[in-house]
Amino acid sequence: MDHFTLRGGELYCEDMPLARIAADVGTPVYVYSQATLERHADVFRAGLSDIERLHLAFAVKSNPNLAVLRVLANAGYGADIVSGGELARALAAGMAPADIVFSGVGKTRGELEAALAAGIGQVNIELEEEGRALGAIAAARGETAQAVLRVNPDVDAGTHAKISTGKAENKFGVPIDQAPAIFARLAGTPGLNLRGVAIHIGSQLSTLAPLEAAYARIGRLVAELRASGHTITHVDLGGGLGVPYRPDEVVPSPADYGAMVARATQGWDVELMFEPGRVICGNAGVLLTQVIWVKPGVVHPHVIVDAAMNDLARPALYDAWHDFVAVRPTGARMIANIVGPVCESGDTFATARDIDTVESGDLAIFRTAGAYGATMASTYNSRPLVPEVMVSGDRYAVVADRIAPATILGAERVPEWLA
Ligand code: LLP
């Protein structure tokens, strides 16, 4: 459920007409609903109410906007980070360092050092050498780093290949059959308290079966590690729960997910950690855009909007579907291609889509753009970096400025020998 609804024939975000934001801030612009973020944070937590020791870390990569992170911090969430940049954001948003978990397949020594200096709660190590490096850095600081070992359970998440991470051939984690030996070799490392394991098999999962299969493998691994004398106190189950992108799409609810987790992890006796991203912020954001032209096409007209693949990359990257809805729908429908102004055919949001009839100048939204939207934006074609707005009730604030091409140009220079 979200708070983008029609009132008196026009689309609102909570109590704010989207047309007003477009008039004030311009388009394209991302619009987030604070109430939706808060609701999703609560619903996800409620789904896991049967879990005794629970740690929730919002996957910052899904939406790193400072205001969004503040909402999650206020909702009691920590952060799952993957870079020094995300560390700085989580801290700036007011997340407690102890609630920050550092994942990521290629953390640099500098990033590990910065994370320890900040006092973060846990590092999810991805390979044996990283564990040794982390121990050495911590020992040099006179500290012990809390860590878990990310394991690749070799499970097919059944999602888009580019966002699957749990197959043996993927770059993530250590192969599950090698995990006991690697764990044993790392266990006595000075400066390192290896206290558990982590998995994350992929994103936008639309069924629970792959997750349940992966959790079962992790459960067996935990038993095996304990049988070898290791103390296992933490298991990080990652993120990955999908959201409905199409109106008729059915995905497991957080309650369904929580019930499965409770079943699959019964008797583990650990603190269970989660790294949800999309399920919290996906439906809490839209990309608001204006139709520039409607151009006749050979088969269908091309609706050319002022948002492009540089603002919302998911359709171009993953053939992702984002619902397109007019801000003031008339009831009339048309079949059209929805495209942006960027100079490549990949800049297509939809092909032969049944949509509200729109004309030049009309406003529309791409729904479910709150996750992996603004954060993946670029300035390709020397377009501005897309701004972000947060709505709460009848208020809004610009929470990220539109960065003008002139500002970006200002950071470039012609070398002296070309001047
Ligand atoms: N934990 C780890 C270790 C991850 O790699 C990810 C996402 C998450 C948690 C959060 O997953 P979520 O709950 O959001 O599914 N750009 C792609 C998605 C990439 C996901 C990367 N990792 C997209 O737009 O679909």
Boltz pocket constraint, residues with backbone or C-beta under 6 A from the ligand:
constraints:
  - pocket:
      binder: B
      contacts: [[A, 59], [A, 61], [A, 62], [A, 80], [A, 103], [A, 104], [A, 162], [A, 163], [A, 200], [A, 202], [A, 203], [A, 204], [A, 238], [A, 239], [A, 240], [A, 241], [A, 275], [A, 276], [A, 277], [A, 278], [A, 279], [A, 314], [A, 318], [A, 371], [A, 372]]
      max_distance: 6.0
